[in-house]
Amino acid sequence: MGIKRFFKNKIKDHNFIKNKRKLKINHFDLNFFKDYQFNFDTTLVDTPEVSIIIPVYNQIRYTLNCLFTLEQFDKDIFKEIIIINDKSSDDTLDYLNKIEGIKVINNTENLGFLRNVNKGIQSAKGKYVYLLNNDVEVQANYLSSLLDVFKTRDNVGAVGSKVIFADNTLQEAGCLIFKKSEIITIGRRGAIDAPEYNYLRKVDYCSGCSLLFNRIDIHGNLNLLDEVFLPAYYEETDFCQRLKYKQNLDIYYQPNSEIIHFENISYTGKSNGKEILLEKNRQVFKNRWESFFTNNMFLENGKINYNAHYKSPCVLFLEENVPKPDQDSGSRRFLEIVKILQKNGHRLILAVKHFDAVTDDLYVKFFRNIGVEVSMDYVNAQNKIVRVLDHVIETIQYVDVIWIFRPIGFDYWYKHIKNKISEKKIIYDMVDLHYLRMKRENKYIEVDKNREKEIEFFKDKEYFGMRKADAVISISDQEKRTVSENGILNTKIFTVSNIHKPICNAAVQFSKREGLLFIGGYNHLPNIDAVKFLHDMIMPLVWKKDNTIKVFILGPDFPEDLKQKYQSNTFQILGYQKTVDYWFENARIFIAPLRYGAGVKGKIGQALEFKLPVLTTVIGAEGMDLEDKKTASIADENPENFAEKIIELYNDEKLWNTLHSNSLLPLAKFSIEAQDDNIKKMFNYLGFNNSSL
């Protein structure tokens, strides 16, 4: 490394540490609030979505700061704020009575924390109850992100927040309970941006200092804390177990909901004999629930068992780039694999070689929000940078399977981890056969003297990955046959293809449809070639017979120079579309004039999902089991033949209806069930029976 680059990297690292994310603390003193006018909604709310319940005893400064932050964020959520004043001896009531838009319940005797919570729940009107300590300052999206879990997941019992100390270290990322009722608070004193604490996950319970749940249980009764734990301690732990084991609901930790918690401020001075009370309530809890906890706290290597409640194997995905499921079929396939593995209860971790903050951050958030741990560079609690590769090496200790994609990806990752993977199972996912695609490409590009060396390079990398891996994934049975014929043991190759599900939208009739549709990602050369072939050689022949037929080209990263050259009223380059349903539902034909490529073409499967008749080449139909004039129209690579097929299918309503009616037939082998079964067979082959929790 040159001296300039060395110092440039040092400066970059210094700035990365300097800009370490820190949550803002608004801890104003009482003088700030003497003249401050809170701006809560004073409209009488009969049916709020959320009832926020805050028990208080003295500590008015903390209560006011808590209310101040509640006022700042998630203003569009219909909510009521209920404060139960447990006969405070300071000027709590004087301050609270001046605040409009909150409901204050003033106790005439001390009831204690637990009874105050129940009193608040009994007074609440919201669909959801949000328990909040008064020694908390909430952050942006504190409540909306908790609600989002209820709205996007089934069988949710309660959702808790990422709880953060005032020094910006982690207090809690949910809690796990093991044999003998031993409890682990996940992440205590860790870095708030560490990847292992920043994905949605199931836990055994979350702290009651920030906990959202349904006000009414599945039996129509109020969800109340059990007063056997009076005056406090273990009440929320017990409550979450009742949600889990009596109502069969799940408890989630949501890292997007962040709160600052000034620990041990609430109810200060009222917990005389705290240790005695803790032990008493712990025994009550153990007697009630201990038989439910069967996981060992520690793994064989002495590490804490953070995989508790997941099924084996735990899977580490290693990719070249962040998958973008709305932009390319390979990423879409990856997402469907993730969904299958999550449905089957596996813990999933994703690391990538390349990360671009501008284009990739949105997708990192997406995968974390659906429960995938995504490795990222971060600054730890000791102000040291932890790189993705460092995190991967640490994570390997907790995983069972390392699933690596593509030849260059395998080459990079295997080189860095090969001395760390003893007893771990390696999967090589070819995605497609790169060297085969390149060989086919030779026919349509200018080939220089280095081309064959480049093809041989990729072939060597691909077969190196296949030989080193314990299992190999092909995208189609056709590619499985190809690699087995080249010396890869057939029994260790498993086909896990694209996944396609029928779209059950109302069908638009033939006569009301118009145009030809093509979609793809244009960082992929076969798609660029297909558009050139279509525009330069096929459509001029079509337009000679019918100049009204339009072409719609969808997808990201279309080259600007080609767009300027090709764009017209009859050949429309529409680029990336947030949703593509309209185009699949209103185009008359999906065309895929692919002259080279490899693997299964996701774009064709997507058209079949919408029952949009497909016209493609033999290469396009490869691996799809399409039959000409039954499930698709298949042309050769002759532009005259392709143009004739367009005119035929565009005007022959009977043929169009035949293909439309039969479109779903080829999708049986690409169903979720088929790929789920293939993955399970692969795991069984690797020694995992998919049954152990």
Residue, then its C-alpha position, 0 to 999 in steps of 0.5 A: m500500500g502506498i503512503k498516500r493511500f495509507f494516510k487516506n485510509k487512516i483519515k477515512d477510518h478516523n472520520f468513520i469513528k468520529n461520525k459514529r451514530k449517537l442518539k440525541i438526549n433532550h434531558f432538559d431541567l425543570n426551568f425549561f418546562k416552567d413556561y413550556q407549552f406542550n402541544f398534544d392533540t386535545t381532541l377527545v378520542d373514543t377509539p385511539e389506535v394506541s394507549i400509552i401508559i406511563p406510571v410515575y412516582n416523583q421524578i417529574r423532570y424525567t416524566l416531562n422529558c419523556l412527554f417532550t420526546l413523545e410530542q416530537f415523533d409519530k404524530d400521525i398515530f391516533k393515540e391517548i397518553i395515560i399517566i398514573n400518578d402514584k401519589s407523588s410527593d414532589d410537584t409532579l401533579d402540579y406540572l401534569n395538571k397544566i398539560e392539555g391532551i393527556k389523561v392523568i389518573n391520580n392515586t390517593e394511595n401508593l399502589g406500586f408499579l404493577r398495579n398502576v400499569n393494570k389500572g392504566i390498562q383498565s382505563a385504556k381505550g386503544k386497540y394496543v397498549y404501549l407500556l412506557n417508563n417515565d425515565v425514557e426518551v423516545q426516538a423517531n419511529y419509536l411507535s410506528s415501527l412497533l406497530d409495523v410488526f403487528k401489521t406485517r407479521d402473524n401471531v404477534g403477542a408483544v413487541g419491544s424496543k432497542v433499549i439504550f443507555a444514556d452513554n449510547t451503549l446498548q442496554e437490551a436487544g430483547c431477552l432469552i430464557f434458558k434451562k433453569s430459567e436462566i435469563i440473558t439480556i441480549g447485547r448489554r453494553g454492546a454497540i447500538d449499530a452492531p449487526e447482531y442487534n439490528y434485525l427483527r427477531k423473536v425473543d422470549y421477552c422484552s423489557g416493560c419499559s417500552l412494550l407494545f401489545n394488544r389490549i384485549d387477549i385472544h379470549g376477549n379479556l384484558n391483557l393484564l399483568d399478574e399481581v402475584f408479582l406485586p409490587a414489581y419484578y418479573e411481571e413483564t417476563d411472566f406476561c410475555q410467557r403467558l402470551k407465548y404459551k397460553q395464547n400461542l403468540d410470538i414476542y418480537y424485538q424491533p431494533n427500529s424502535e429506539i429509546i434512551h432509558f435512564e435505568n433505575i430512575s422509575y420508582t426510586g426509593k420505593s423498592n426496599g429489599k429489592e434483592i429479597l423481592l427479586e429472589k421471591n418473584r424469581q422463584v414464583f416465575k421458575n415454579r410456573w414456567e421452568s418446564f418450558f425452557t429446554n435450551n442450554m445457555f451455552l454452545e459446545n464452544g462455550k459461546i452463548n447460545y443466541n441461536a436458541h429458538y431457531k432450527s438448525p442449521c443456522v445459515l450464513f449467506l455470502e454474496e458479492n453485492v447486496p440483493k435487490p429483489d425489485q431489480d433482478s431475478g437473482s435477487r428475487r430468487f434470493l428473497e424467496i429462499v430467505k422466506i422459505l428458510q424463515k418459514n422453517g425457523h432458521r436464523l439467517i445472516l447476510a454479508v456482501k463483498h461490495f457495499d454502496a451506501v447510496t444504492d444499497d442502504l435501502y435494501v440493507k434496511f429491507f432485509r433487516n426489517i424482515g429478520v435477516e442479520v446483515s453484516m455492516d462495518y460499524v464502530n464498537a463500544q470501544n470505538k474500534i471499527v469492526r469490518v464486515l470480514d471481521h464480523v463474518i469470521e466472528t459469526i462463523q462460530y455460531v453458524d452451521v452452513i455457509w451458503i456462497f453465491r457465484p464463482i467470484g464470490f466463492d473465490y473471495w470469501y473462501k480465500h478469507i474463511k477457509n481456515k475458520i470453517s472446520e466442521k461447517k458445511i459449505i454450499y456453492d450456489m452457482v446461480d447460473l453457469h457463467y462460463l457457459r453464458m460467456k461461451r454462448e456470448n462469443k457468437y454475438i460479440e467481438v472476441d479478442k485473444n484473451r476471451e478464451k482465457e477469461i472463459e477458462f478462468f471462470k470455468d476453473k473458479e466455478y468448478f473449484g467452488m463445486r469441488k470444495a463445497d459439501a453441496v452444490i446448487s444448480i438453477s435447473d436440472q439441465e445445468k445439474r446434468t451439465v456439471s455432473e457430466n463434468g465430474i461433479l458428484n451428482t448426489k451432491i447437486f441440488t436444484v433450487s430454482n427461481i420461485h414463481k407464484p400465480i398472480c391472482n389479478a383480474a385478467v384483461q381481455f386480449s382486445k383491450r391489451e396492447g404492445l410488447l413487453f420486455i423487462g430486465g436488469y441492464n447490467h446484465l449483457p444478455n438483456i442489452d443484447a436482447v434489446k439491441f436485437l429487438h430494436d435493430m433487427i426484429m421490430p423493423l420487420v414487424w413495423k413493415k406489417d404493422n407500425t402501430i405495435k408498441v414496445f415497452i422496455l422496463g428495468p433499471d440501469f438502461p444505458e443512457d446512450l442507447k436510450q437516447k438512440y432508441q427512445s420513440n413513441t413505438f419503442q419506449i424505454l421506461g426504466y425502473q418501475k416501482t411496481v410492474d403489475y400494470w405492464f404485465e396486466n395490459a401488454r399483449i405479449f411478453i417477448a424475450p429475444l435472448r440470443y445467449g445466456a444460461g440458467v433459468k430466466g426469471k423474467i419469463g417466469q414472472a410473465l407466466e405468473f401474470k398469465l401473459p403469453v410469452l414469446t422467446t427463443v430456445i435459450g430463453a425457454e431453457g430450463m423452463d420446460l416450455e412447449d411451443k404453441k402450448t405454454a409459450s411461443i418459441a422462435d429461433e434466433n432468426p429475426e425473420n422468424f421472431a418477427e413472424k411469431i410476433i405478428e402471429l401471436y399479436n393477432d391470433e386471439k385463439l393462440w393467445n388464449t391457449l397460451h394464456s390458459n396454459s401459462l401456469l402449467p410450467l410453474a409447478k416445478f418453480s413453486i415454493e413447495a418444490q423449492d422448499d422440498n429441494i432445500k430440505k433434501m439438501f439439508n438432510y444430505l448435509g446432516f441436518n434434519n430440520s427438526s431440532l429447535 
